[in-house]
Amino acid sequence: MTEPVQSAPHHVLAFDSGIGGLGIVRALRTLKPDLHIDYLADTAVFPYGEQADAFLIERIVSLLSQAIRRLRPQAVVVACNTASTLALDALRAAWPDMPFIGCVPPIRWAARITRSQVIGLLATRATIRRPYLTHLHSLYAPNCTLIAHAAPGLAALAECAFREEPIPADAIPKEVFGLFERDTQGLMDTVGLGCTHYTFVLDQLRALSPPHITWLDPADAVARHTLTCLEDLLGKTETVLPPRAWFTAMPERSEALAARLPAFGFEAITLWASGAEHTRFHPQMYG
């Protein structure tokens, strides 16, 4: 069956391992409501933080290469800290003419606004252990003390929050307690989000932290940078398929997730396949 096509002068593909990149999609839609956005979540191997680096690089390049050929975006937002810190160089080498906008820990931003010179980062274990973080620290915040805390279960809790499912009262505090425990002198005044999933629990994080802490969510900055990268392409109208939220495997608790997608501009869950055939799951299918 032939799908309807649309004309779109601006077409972006946003990519993440799960729903975290939808925070950037939300920011993009706020800044430019007419932007054509496709979303691709690699739920088949979520969470990325638990996968081997070599496997992830190969998979990300292969999957996004398929998506670029099929969907023909003008730019790709790698809306995942793990994927960005690991695979951006390989993606740019494979597609030198394609703008790739990454999402990396906001160390430079934190260093600009801190007054105490003690900054924090909340991230996955994979992001914390990667040399890329050390590079960011030495390059952009050499005069700052960085307290980097791995919260291994927080991305999954953010997925629950996104689906508007109940979360045990002690679950999020357990994930972030170590961050503030390590700030023994109480000097840390700025904390960056090092995982795009965390945007969906940001209100809870603010409520759990001392009142003087400033939390940095890079979603708006990534969205603004994406639009800047598109400025030279805005006059080129492309024929595209209707926007989709693609998933490489049926996500857990699909009914609740599907019900939330319309708020981000997508009608349904669409399963990604290497061929042209796919299956769509609408919220209304679940009663």
N, C-alpha and C positions, 0 to 999 in steps of 0.2 A: 504494500500500500504506500502510495506516494504521500509524503508529509507536506503540509503547507509551508510556504517560504515567506520570509519577510524581508523588507529592505532596512538595513541598519548602517548608519554612518560610523558607529562606534561599537566595537564588539570585543569583549574581554572574556577570557577563560580564567576562572579562579579555581585553584587546586589545593586540596588538603587531604590528610589521611582520614578525616572524619568531618564533623560539623563545625570545627573551630573557625574555618575560613568564612563561614557565613556571617561572622561579625564584620569582616572586611566587605563582604557583599552588601550588608546593611549600610555601612558607611558610604560605599560607592553609590548606592541608590539614593541616599540622602543628598549627596553632593550633586548627582546627575541622574535624575529619575528616568530619563529616556535611554540610559546606557543599556545595551544588550549584553547580558551576562549569562554565560554557561558556567555551571559548577560541576566539578568532578571530585568525588571523595573516594579514596582508595580503601574502602572499608574491608576489602578482602584480607588485608594484612594489618589492619589497625590493632594496636597502636604502633606507630613507627618507632617510638622510643625503645621498643623491645626487639627490634630487628638488627641484623648485622649490617654494617656500613656498606660493604661491597654489594650485598644483595639489594639494598635500597637504592644505591646509585643506578644500578642496571635497571631496576624496575621503574624508577621514576622517569628516567630518560626514555625507556621503551613505551611506557604508558602515555606520557605527555606527547611523544612523537606521534602515536596513534591519534591522540585527540587533536593535535594541531592539523594533521592531514585531513581528518574528517570534519572538524568544526570550523577550521580556517579563522581562528581569532586574529585580531590585530596585535594583541599583547596577552601575555600569560602572567597572572599573579600567583606566585608560589606562596600561598597563604598558610605556610607551615614552617615553624622555626627549624625543625629537624631537617625537612627537605631542603630548605634554603641554605642552611649552614653546610649541608653535605653535597648537594647536587647542582647548585647554581652554575658552577664553572663547567660542569659536564654538559648541562643543558645549553649554555651559551656557545660551547664548542660545537654541539650538534646542530644548533639552529642560530647561526651568527646574525641573521637578519631579523630575528624575532626579539622584541623587547621582553625580558623577563624581569619582573619586579618581585624581589624577595622580601621576606619578613624575618628580621634578625633581632636578637635581644636588644632592647633600647638602652644600651650602655652609654652611647654618646649623648643621648637626650638627658639621661639621668645625671651625667657629669656636668652638663650645662646648667642644671637648675638646682643641684644640691647646694646647701649652705654649710653642711657639716663635713662634707667630703667623705661621707660614709653612705654608700648606696647598696641596695639589695636587688636581687634577681630571683624570681620564682619561676622555675622551669622544670622540664622533664629531666630524668637522669641522663638521657642521651645528650641533651643540650649542655648540661652542666659539665660533663666529662670531655666534651669535644675541644680540641685545640683552638677551634675558631673563637670560642669565648675568651680564652686567654689572649688571643690576638686582638680582639675588640677592646679588652680591658687595657692592654699595654698601649694600643694606638690612640684610644679616645678618652681614657680615664686613668692615666698613669699616676695622677696625684690623689686618686680616690681609693679608699678601701672598699673592696667589693665583697659582699656577703651573698654568695650564690647558693641557693637552697633547692634541692631536688624534691619535688612533690609527686611521687610515682603514681598516686591514685587520683590526683586532682582532675586530670583530663576526663577520666571516666565519670567523675562526679559532675563535671561541667556538662557532659552529655546528658546526664539525668536532669540537670537544671534546665537545659535546653528543651527537653521533652516535658518539662513542668511536672516531673515526678518527685515524690517525697524523698528527701535525703536525711539520713540519721543526723541528729543534732550535733553529735561529736565528730562526724566524718571530716568536714572541712577543717575544723580546728586542729585535728590530728595531722593533717597534711601541711599546715603552715606554721605550727607551733615552733618547729626547729629554727625557722627563719629569725624569729624574734628572740628566741633563747640564745642564739649565737651573737646577738647584738648586746653584749654584756654591759656596755656603758650607756646604752640607750641613745646613741648618736645617729643611728640610721634615720634619714628623713625622706628618702625617695626609694621606691621599689618599682622595678619594671616587670611587666608580664613577659615571660619568655616562652609562652605557648599560646597560640591563638584561641585555643579552647577556653582559656581562663576568663575571657571577656564575659562569658555567661555566668560566672560566679563573682564578678568584680564587686557587686554590691555587698555580698557576704564577706569578701576579703576586707573591704573598707570597714565594715562593722566590727570585724575581729581585730583590727590593728589599732595601735595608738593613734590618737586624733591628729598628731603632727605629721603623720606619714602621707606623702603624695604618691599616688599610684599612677603608673604610666601604662596606658594601653595603646600600642602602636597602630591600631586599626585605622583611625582617621588619617594618620600620617601616610600610611601605605596607600590608602585610597586617593589622597591628594597627589601623591607621586605618580600613581597610575594614570590619573587624568592628565598630568603634565606630560607624561610619555606619549599620550595619545594626541596631543595638540597638533602635531604635524600631519596627522592622519584623518582629522575630522572631516575633511572634504571628500573623502573616498567612501562612497556608499557601496556596501556589499550586500549580496543576497544570502540570507542565512535561514536556517531552520529556527522554529520557535525556541526560546530559551528553555533549557532543561537543567534539572538537578540530577546528575548522574552518580551512580554508586557502583563500585566494582563487585560488590556482594550485597545481598539484602541486609541492611543494618539491623542491629538488635532492636527489639521493641518498635517495629516498623510503623505500627499504627499511630503511636504517639508522635514519632518523628514526622510522618507524612502530614499529620494535622497541623504541624508548625510551619511547614514549608511555604504555604501561601503568603505568610507575613514577610517572607524574604523574596517574593516574586516568582515562586515556582509552584506549579499546579500539582506536582506528583513526584514520587520516587521513580526514577528511570534507571533500569539496570544497564550497565555498560557491558558491551560484548565486542569482540574483535571484528565481527561482521556488522552489517547494517541493521540486523534485527535486534530489537530490544523489547522489554516489557515494562509497562507503566503501572504504577500503583497510586491511585488517587485517595485522598483522605476519606472521601465519601464511601469508598469501598469497605470501610471498617465500621460502618453503621453510624 
